[in-house]
């Protein structure tokens, strides 16, 4: 809410004085897009897929096994003897529990990895943003999320991505 309020106040200040806004140099930046479209983020995405691929496949396999057991239970459960039915229900519960556990562990590990990547990349992104702002001499930069329409010449997101990609 604070970010939206700041954007609204900055927009109102820019519009309050038409003469001043005509002389102001205004830009729009999609910070999240700049982050996600950077070479570093794309490389991270590929690396994360490799890192978590086997774990993700195990989760998918467990889900498929649980669905297969559930379908068998629904299809054949009424015709099974009680001991066989109980055994199938127990196996299904175990698969569901194992799926939930593995899924939670995968989500937590991926979230931790994502946070580490952001902590590493954020200072570089901030430096790239500052570099583009300084070079462009902008008086006001608005977050793309708070802007309805913007002409491409006012959007500096690509410039930030290029500057970020040029830093190693």
N, C-alpha and C positions, 0 to 999 in steps of 0.2 A: 504494500500500500504506500509506503514511503517513497519508493521509486516512482510510482505513478504520480504522486503528489508533486514531486520535484519536477517531473516532466511537464505536468500541467502548469505549474508556476512559471517554469522557464518559457513555455510556449506563450503564456499570457503576457509575460514581460516583453517578449519579443514582439508581440502583436500590439502592445499598449502604445508604443511610440512608432508610428508608421515611418517617420523619417529615420529614426534610429535603426529600425529593422531593415530599411532599404540599404543602409550602409553596413549592416552587420554581415559577417561571413558565417553562414549557418551550414551545418552538415548533419547527416544522419548516419548512425552506426548500428549495425546488428551485431552486437558483441558475441552472442551465442553462435551465430553463423560464422563469424570470423574464427572462433575457436574450433568449431566442428569441421570447417572446410580447410583448415591448415594441414600442411603435409605431416606435421607431427601427430595430429589427431588421427589422420588417416592411417599412418603407420601404426599407431597404438591400436586402432581398431583391428587391423590385420594380426598384430601380435597377440591381442587379447583373444581373438578367435582361435589362434593356435594354442594359446595357453589354457583356455577353458573348453576347448573343443571336445576332449575326451570326457570331461565331467558332464558337459551338456548332453553328449550322446548317451551316457549312462542314465541321466534323468529322463530323456526321451524314451529309452528302452523300458525303464520302470513304468512310465506312464502307459506305454503300449501294452505291457504285460498286465497291468491293473485293468485296463479297458477290456482286454481279452478275457480275463477272469470274470469281470462283471457281466460281460455279454453271455458267457457260458452259464453263469449263475442265473441270469434272467431267462435264458433259452431252455436250459435243462434242469434248473433248480426244482421245479415241481415234480419231476420224475425221479429224482435222486433219493436214495436211502438217507436217513438222518445222519449217520456217521460221515458219509461221503459229502453231504451238504455242509455239515459243520466244518469239515476239513477244507473245503473250497472257500467258505466264508472266512476262515482263519487265514488262509493263504492270501485272500484278497485284502484283508485288513493289514497284514504284514507288508504287502506290496505298497499299499497306500501310505502307510507310515514311513516306509523306506523312501518312497518318492518324495514325500513332504520334507523329510530330513535332508535328502540330497539336494533338493531344489532350494531349500533355505540356505544350505551351505554354499551352493553355487552363487546364489544372489548376494550373499554377504561377501564372498571372496571377490566377485566382480565389482561390487560397490566400493570395496576397499581399494581395489586396483584403479578404478575410475577416479577416486579421490586423490590418490597419489599422482596420477597423470595430471590432473587439474592443478595440484600444488606445484608441480614441476613446470607446467606450461604457462600458468597465469602470469608470473613475472615477465616472461618473454612477450606475452600478448599485451600486457600493460605497457611495456616499453615500445612495442610496435605502434600501439594506439597513440602514445605520447609523441612518438616520432612523426606520425602522419599529421597530428594536430599542430605540432610546432611548425612543420614544413608548410602546412596549408594556411596557417595564421587564422584559424577559426575562432570566432567569438562565442559561438554557441553550438554545442553538439547535443543532438537529441537521440534518445534510444529508439530504434526502429519499432519496437513494440508499442510505443506511444504515439506513433505517427500513422495516419490513415493512408496518405498518399505522398509520394516523394518522387521528384524527377531524378533520373539516374545520375545526373551531374552533381547532385547534393549528397549522394550516398557514398561514403568513404570506406565501406566494408571491404571491397576488393583491394583497395590500397593497403588496408591494414593486413589483410591476408598475405599479399605480396611481400610486404615488409617483414611480417612474421616468418614467412618461408625463406626469406633471404638471410635471416639470422640463424645461427646454428648453435 
